[in-house]
Every structure is written in C-alpha cells, then in structure tokens.
Amino acid sequence: MIINLSIPIGSNLMPKNLRFLERLYIFLFIADSVLVTLNHYLVNGELGRAGQIELVLTIGFFAIAYVMYTLYKRVVNENLHEYERLKKDKRSLEDNITEAFQYIGKLNIQLEEIRSVFSGENKYPESRSQFKVILKFLSDKVLALTDIDWVCLKIIDISECKILAEQIRYRGSNTVAPFPNADIGCHNIINGKLPIGVTAIYSSKSNGVFKIVCLVPGLEISKEQRVLVKAIVNQLEMFYLIYVRSGNTDRREIK
C-alpha cells in the first residue's frame, strides 16, 4: 500500500488510515504501559521491593519510548514541511522556466521582425506609390512588435505645420479601435501636447524641416518595445530623406 505523505501529520486533511494507525499506536502504548507496570501487583497481589524497582524501571523505559516517539514525530513533520516547501519551489522554478522559454520565444519572434524591418525592403522608394508601400510595411511591423490595437505613422512639415504623409493601421479586423485623430493636430504633435491615452515616439534626428512621429496607445508598450519602435521610426526617416533627395523635392507631400 502506498501512503501519501505530502500532508503533515496532525493536519485535518491527514488520510484516515494514518489517523487510525496513530491513535491505535497511542492506545496500545498506554494499555501496554499500564499492564506491564501493574504486572507484579496483578500476579502476586502486592508490590515488593523488587516489584517497586521493576515498576520504576518500566515507567522509565516507557517514558523514554514516548519521548523517542515524540521526537520522531517532530522530525517527520519537519521533513514533511520541507518536502512541501521543496515541492512549491519546484513548481515555482517550473513556472519560471516556462515563462523564460516563452520570453525567449517572443524575443526570437521580435528579432525576426527586426531583421525583416531592415532587410524586407531592399529597394529605395523612387515614387509615391513605392513610399506608400514602405509606410504601410513599417506600420505593420510596429503592430507585429507590440500588443497595441492601432498605430499611426506621420511625417509632418514643421515650417508649414501640415501632414506630408500618414498611415493608420489597426490590428487584424479591429477597425473600430479608438484613435483620437481629430484631437491630434500637427501643432500639438510638434510640441508634444497629446491627449490622454496617446504616446508619441519621435525620430532621433531633428533637421528642422520635417519630423517623423509614431503615435501609439499610451502606456501599452514596454521600454524595450519603445526602443524597437524608435528604430522603425528612424528607418522611415531614412527612407523619406532618400525619397526627397532623389529628385522628389517638388512633391514632398505624399497623399
């Protein structure tokens, strides 16, 4: 018979067979102690000196046995508690390992997405249609690297305070995601005055002519994801500079 010892002795949830055996042992121990102690009196009807000595020794032996039983029970309980602690630690380690593998898998996916960002478009844009394809491509990569419901990439003319290019993308078929476009003007974006629930990630370089900005739902991306999104924004800035300097200075606005 296999007995489950994962529950400490003395617990209300102790298996019935263990409780029964423990109570039976204590009962037999007490009964045996009484019978052995009174053996001389029951046999001879009186206790002589030898009987008294035997009685004292017997009581001492049974007292030692009881102390040993108590110490043994204490050690067993300590071992069972330690077993429970180790089992919890094992479960916690397994959960941590699972989370670590999930995180590693997520990082691998992100690395693949980053690689596709910098190698997915081998041809520099030479026309508005080609630049629109790149704009859509980079917007989708922002969604792929984060868990946000929508993203908006904008290229803003700083001097004239107008939008030169814009791309809004939603996750999957979620086209009803709240994007407060009407509340975000170019002047507010340039000065960083955004409505609650919207975060702006700007390109690193400031050329004083135009600004690249990525608008995402506020507080929904981590610091690591923000770094990746900023890299995409900088990539878009590079593509736009190439587009403008390749003979398209008279049609900087991409509609």
C-alpha positions, 0 to 999 in steps of 0.5 A: 500500500502506498501512503501519501505523505505530502500532508503533515501529520496532525493536519485535518486533511491527514488520510484516515488510515494514518489517523487510525494507525496513530491513535491505535499506536497511542492506545496500545502504548498506554494499555501496554504501559499500564499492564506491564507496570501493574504486572507484579501487583496483578500476579502476586497481589502486592508490590515488593521491593523488587516489584517497586524497582521493576515498576520504576524501571518500566515507567522509565523505559516507557517514558523514554519510548514516548519521548523517542516517539515524540521526537520522531514525530517532530522530525517527520513533520519537519521533513514533511514541511520541507518536502512541501516547501521543496515541492512549491519551489519546484513548481515555482522554478517550473513556472519560471522556466516556462515563462523564460522559454516563452520570453525567449520565444517572443524575443526570437519572434521580435528579432525576426521582425527586426531583421525583416524591418531592415532587410524586407525592403531592399529597394529605395522608394523612387515614387509615391506609390513605392513610399506608400508601400514602405509606410504601410510595411513599417506600420505593420511591423510596429503592430507585429512588435507590440500588443497595441490595437492601432498605430499611426505613422506621420511625417509632418512639415514643421515650417508649414505645420501640415501632414506630408504623409500618414498611415493608420493601421489597426490590428487584424479586423479591429477597425473600430479601435479608438484613435483620437485623430481629430484631437491630434493636430500637427501643432500639438504633435510638434510640441508634444501636447497629446491627449490622454491615452496617446504616446508619441515616439519621435525620430532621433534626428531633428533637421528642422524641416520635417519630423517623423512621429509614431503615435501609439496607445499610451502606456501599452508598450514596454521600454524595450518595445519603445526602443524597437519602435524608435528604430522603425521610426528612424528607418522611415526617416531614412527612407523619406530623406532618400525619397526627397533627395532623389529628385522628389523635392517638388512633391514632398507631400505624399497623399 
